[in-house]
Structures are given as C-alpha cells and as structure tokens.
C-alpha cells in the first residue's frame, strides 16, 4: 500500500488524467485525477510540502466525506480522505489535502 505519510505531490502529478478506482464491497467507481498542486506551507511534517489533489467523477455522483480505498495502476492501493467540493452539470469534484 502506498505510504501517504511520505508521498510527494510530484508522485501524484505524474498520474494526472489517470483513473483512480474507488473500491467498494460491491464494485468500483473510477475517478480521474484532475489536479495535483502544492499548497502554501505553514509548517512541514517530515520535510514534505503540503499539497492537494482534485478528482473528478460523474455529474450525479455524491459521496459523503470519508476515507476511501483507492487503486491506481501506477501507484497501487491507498486509502484517501475525500471531500466533495463541487458538482455541476458535467462533473463532481472531490479533494484530498495532504499536510
């Protein structure tokens, strides 16, 4: 499983526009990594710069904020806390913030 405590933004940025499968007990749902960007650092943990990820999914998708098991062909499996930040006629967006 990917160690999210040390993974840098660049590792996710290399996966832009790739699918990340959200794994549920009854199947999977694909979200596309839309954005990986550094955040202004107010403090650092273990030398890692803080960053955020934005994933996009279908317009009608609604997920409660929480930890989701995800899988990506390049990065493998991980558990990420996602928060829905937007929804419109074309897509729904979910953010994960790494401090």
N, C-alpha and C positions, 0 to 999 in steps of 0.2 A: 504494500500500500504506500502511496506517495506520502512523504513526510511533509505535511503542510506547515510545520513549525519552522522549517528552514528553506522551503522552496522560494526562489526569487521570481519576481514579476516576469523576467525575460523567459523563463521556462514556459510560462503560460502564453506569453506573447508569441512564441514560436508556434502556437496552436490556434492562432486566430482563424476564424471561419471554419474550424473543425467542429464536428459533433461531439458532445459530451452526453452520454446516456445517463439519465436518471433511472436508477434501478429500484423498482417496486416489487413487492412479493408476487404480483400477478403480471409483470411485464416491465417494459422500459419505455422511456419517453426521451426523444432527442431534443436537446437544447444546443444552439450554436453559440460558440464563444465569439462575441461581437466586439468586445473591448477588453484590453488589459492595460491599465495605466498606473503609473506611480502616483502616490499621494504625498502631500506635504508632510514632511517628517517632523513631528513634535517630540518624538522620542523613538529610540530604536531598541528592538529586542533581538539579541544575538546578532547584531550587525545588519539585519535585513531591513531594507527600505520598505515602508508600508505601501500597499497597492490595492487596487480594486479590480474586480472582474465583472463584466456585464455579459449575461447570457440572454439570448432571445429564443422565444418559442412561439407557438401558435397564438393568434389573437385571442381566442376564447379561453386560453389556459389560465387557471387560477390555482396557485399553490400557497398554502399557509407558510409563513416564515418558519424555518426549522432546518435541521441537519438532514441532508440528503446524501445517500450513497450514489456516487457518480463514477463513470468509467470513460476513459478516452483511449483510443488506440495507441497514442504516442506516450501518454503519461501514466496509464494504468488506472487502478482504482484509488478512490479518495472519498472522504466524507467532508462535505462543504455546507456551511450555514448560508442559506439563500434567503433573500428578502425580495418580494416583488416590489419593483419601484415604478412600473408604468405598464399601461395597456392601452392600445388604441385599435383601430380597425384592421391594422396589418400585423401586429405582433404584441407579445407580452414580454416584459424585460425583468430580469432578476439580477440582483447584485450580491457579490460576496466581497467582504472587506477583510484584508489581512493586515494586522497591526504589527 
